[in-house]
Amino acid sequence: MCRARRAVAAVAVLAALGLAGCAGAPTAPAASPSDATTAAPRASSAATASPRPTTPTTGPTSPAPDSAEHALAPFVEAARAADVALRHAATHIDGTVREDAVVLDDETVAAVQAVDLAAVREAIPAGLAAPVLVPVLTVYSDLVSRRAAMAYAGVAATTYPRPGTEADELLACLGHGSPAAARFDADLEALGAAARTAPPPGAVAPGARAGADLAARLEEIDLRNSGCAGCGGYVATALSPVVWDGAAPGATVLTGTVGGTRVDAVWTAADGWTATLDAC
């Protein structure tokens, strides 16, 4: 449990994650060691998240094959599936928040653990131009922030009494996913608009630096949300600069920085580029 993040006012979980079904419930701001305070507990206003309405499609039924939209169709599909899984997990979590305790059961833990963003990450192609890569990373970080915010609800079935440090910290972390959840639909639409008229990514050779750049930026998003005792709250809205130290062309081991943080990247034929950040 992230001890540095102290208690904030308890809120309904679906509202904290920015989901439908808890109208009128307050949204917790992201907590930090400097501004988190302890507040009197309140009960959850649990409700079931209703299905999203279907918007009629008036455009083409499939993206043009010579557009970035076509290349990103697998990513968009995976992102939507992850959003559904996150909403499902949030519904379970909301039912665990009571006035006197947070009671995590096996079904809730399983629902959280079922949210796997690997398919989303793997569907991002290297070589995207910045105007399309930025909204892709924003959508990806929306999902990572929400998943990291509920991570402590997916550890084990247990009961956290209220008031109590563990319950307060769990609820504070859940609140960190609220901004990302609230903006997800708009960010996905913005990605579609950017990709619709952009060319597809250029061909990227295996082991090319473009793949290392992407791996470094994705790892930075993951670390900012779940590393160093974090639990969500970071959304990428700009490209973090990636600077590699001098290395021979075709090198399969790179060192450098991403967003000012040291990063090591290794390429293998089996796994492509993997990046590790030296932080905390």
Secondary structure, DSSP 8 states (H G I E B T S, - for coil): --TTS-------HHHHTT-TT-TT--------TTT-----------------------S-SS--TTSHHHHTHHHHHHHHHHHHHHHHHHHHHHTTB-SSEEEE-HHHHHHHHT---HHHHHT--TT--HHHHHHHHHHHHHHHHHHHHTGGGGS--EEEESS-HHHHHHHHHHHTTHHHHHHHHHHHHHHHHHHHSS-------TT-HHHHHHHHHHHHHHHHHHSTT--S-----S---EEE----TT-SEEEEEETTEEEEEEEETTTEEEEEE---
